[in-house]
Amino acid sequence: MMHLTTDVKHSIRMFLKNPAFTITAVAALALGIGATTAIFSVVNTVLLKPLPVPDADRFVGLGVKYPPNADNGYTSFDWSTSPAQFMHWQKQSAIVQDLSAYLLRFVNYTASGAAEQWRAMQVSADTFRCWGMPIVRGRSFTPEEDLPNGPHVAVISRDLWTHRFAADPHILGKTISLDAEPYTVIGITITNPAMAEFAEPPAVFIPLRLDPNTSDHGVYLALVGHLRPGVTLQQANARFKASAAEFRSRFPRGLGPNETFGAETYRQSHVGDIRPMLLTLLGAVALVLMIACANVANLLLARLTSRRHELAIRAALGAGRRNMIRQLLTESLLLSLAAGTLGLWLGHTGIRALLAVNTANLPFLGENGTTVSMDWRVLGFSLLVSLATAIAFGLLPALQGSRTDISSMLKDSSGRSATGLRQNRARAALVVSEVSLALILSVASALLIRTFQALYTIDRGFDTKNLLTVRMSLAGPKYSKSKIIADTIRTGVAQIRSLPGVAAATATCCLPLEDGTYDENIDIVGRERPDNREVGWATVSPGYFEVFKIPFKRGRTFTEGDDGKAPPVAIINESMAKRYWRDHDPLQDRVQVRKGQDYFKDEPARQIIGVVGDVRDEALNTAPRPIMYIPQAQLPDAANSLFGRLTPLAWVVRTQTDPRTLLPVIRERLQQATGWPVSEGRLMNEVVSTSMRRQRFNMLLMTVFACVALLLAAIGIYGVMAYTVEQQTQEIGIRMALGADARRVRNMVVGQGMRLALAGLIGGMAAAWGLSRFLQSLLFGVKPGDPVVFLAAAALLGAVALLAVWLPATRASRLNPVDSLRHQ
């Protein structure tokens, strides 16, 4: 212990004597440790940290398992469920308990002088117990309140109670108006951040009120629960699979012939496609940390040159090799711990700032990354990384410094000892490794930049210029009939079109890239009925295709005459026409949504009247799929009642100038025409940008890592070449005295440095070629082995290396031969 204390005190004195070295080393390590800690804190929150729910290890999502995909052989899982399936799940009480079925929606809150849209969650009675959401005042729902025609009651969030109702202590028992219906507030709860599918937490909870004997097979509910103690996931899935046959015998159309019931852990249901991205980012920051370690190792090796006499004297006074290794490793450990402390702060601050701008739609991060914290896992990881880093960059210099030849070191002052040569070789090897690692990161960054560019420039199928959208929830008794909604849309569109600067306006249930479309199975009248013929399905009002500038291929568009009294019609897209009418004319056929769901029991067969161009409705990196459009005015009342709750109506306006200047008056006109609150509004360009936030997040982080790697590699090359010039000062002086001009000297130094860089580039190209395959799932529009990307990354790094070499080479070419020959 006494020796350790002495080593620490000596190390601190050495660092204080060399502040430039200390600051440089700590800064380089802090960058690497900070970046690694930042990404690990996200990985910890998304993949590792237990969810804040009771019995998190038994918390599962319940749904339907589909047969293996023909392309990849994977069995898919959809944890959406229908009311009929939920009632079936409730009978599986020997396997699961505390089931929570819920539906996300918006409600309109109206009061004297106020009209607001609130995020709402319709929930089954056990939801608060299932999620572990405490009722801080009042109570939750009773089973009787969760039955059809039960009393209108509501539980509000503590945030809503605090901000909207000023923490009114008498709020319980008061009546609030939601969708023009009175609801009695019976409780106040704290929302759970584990609700991964929420962009923002719900403000109000109302009963789901499902019929226990329902035969509704519409898949629009989410379902979670807890496995019974002692029941494993494998056992539960076996029991659920067996129960599917019972359900199918009762409801033949409620479950496909090759489908079965199953469960997944709630976390797995949300992070399955995210895990590769996070692990890739963690691997990238590990490369940055390795470069930082190589850089500091180079600094320590260079510093050993100035400490040759000190180490020789210590050896002469009896210090053994073991003692010197311990002293040098102690210095490395202190550097790493100081860098780790600074890096922990930098990483936490940096990732919170980034997530406040872009969470990449990652689950469990909370609003603006609020759940990302420095818990014991992050602190332990940071400490472990700091210790590993100390060994990684300190071991080689410690071994080199401990190999002290006392007599030669005390006599030598020229810097050309055997130890110096060994150090030069070691430093050169470190620089080669830095360049290789930097090239790997540069290639990865360039591939993600190309991906983002490909997504941004891809043909979306619609024009976003001067396109504005606002939302309005048309739910409640007032809008139970499709005709009333159609009349409301007609009035609202007329009000908008009358404004100067408005080119066109329309309304739809589903915005491309934001809502996608609903999925429905359809039949083609008069043709064989396969087990599955799933298409996207959306309601639109007249003018929809014209507002979005979706090209018409055949037939005609919808008009005001396609109302509830007119013959039922539909328009399909090219993908649907190509898939199901390869040898037929779709305009000669009728299509019909299958009537397995209660809300489509009155759905008629529809004549196809037109074919339009494809739209990327779900994601820019997903190929267009078959889509069927129907007029809003022809939607059956039962379906209208459901879809009005599921998705707020989107008003879409194309303007002749900047749409943001017209947004306030558009919102005012719509609110006057309908009496309902209108959302803040978004440009369709913003919708497109939001759809790419995960790709933007990946690209931004990888680019930052690549830039840091380039900077550290440049510093490493510069340091080695500056040290080499210093070591070769006498040799350079002799060359210049014998007639070598400045140009030849500069080229000699540049050649030495660029040979190191070239070796690193060759090794980096080979490594990047192999590792780029792991980025396949993150790429779009570019191949992992794209030669343009590899050549561009190599050229950039080569230019950076040339600049780093050129500076010491220029200094060498300006040496005075007389001064050089006197150099000691």
Summary of the structure (lengths in Angstrom):
residues: 824
radius of gyration: 33.8
end to end distance: 40.5
largest distance: 106.6
contacts: 2859
relative contact order: 0.11
helix: 53%
strand: 17%
